Amino acid sequence: MIYYIIAFIAFLVDQGTKYLIATRMELREQIPVIGDFFLITSHRNRGAAFGILQDQRWFFIVITTIVVLAIIWYLQKVMHSKNKLLPLALSLVLGGAVGNFLDRMLAGEVVDFLQFNFGSYTFPIFNVADSCIVVGVALIIVDSLLDMKRNPVNQNEEGIE
C-alpha cells in the first residue's frame, strides 16, 4: 500500500503546484528564482515532452490509460519482493502519469512551469509530474543495472570463466 501512497503524494504535489500556477499567474508570466537560470514560468502544453504531438489529446488519453494500467499490474507483481527500488520507481511514474493524464482529460492541456536556461539554450518547460516520471524511469534503469549485477548470467554453462 505504501507505493500507492507515494504515487498519490506525487500526484497531489503535482496537482497542487499546477493549481497555484494556473490560478496565481498569468499565462507566460515569469518569476525569477535563480537569476535567469531558473524561472517559474506559466506555460501550457497541448502536446507531449518538448511540445511534440500538439493537440493529440485522445491519443495521449488512450496511451496513458494503457500505461497506467500496465504500471498498476506490474507494481502489484513486484511490490512484495525484497527489491524496494523498482516499486518506488513505478510509484513515481504512476503518480506523474496520472497527474498529467488528469490535466489532459479535464483541460486538454498540461500546466508546465519549471524553466531552466543554460546560456542561450532554454530547456523545455516542465512540471512536477514530468519530474516524477523522469526520476522514476531513471530509477528503473538503475534497478535494471543493479539486477544485472545481482544476477549475472551463468557463464559457466558454456565453459566460459
Secondary structure as UniProt FT lines:
FT   HELIX           2..24
FT   TURN            27..28
FT   STRAND          30..34
FT   TURN            35..37
FT   STRAND          38..45
FT   HELIX           49..51
FT   TURN            54..55
FT   HELIX           57..78
FT   TURN            79..80
FT   HELIX           85..107
FT   STRAND          110..118
FT   TURN            119..120
FT   STRAND          121..122
FT   HELIX           128..150
FT   HELIX           155..158
//
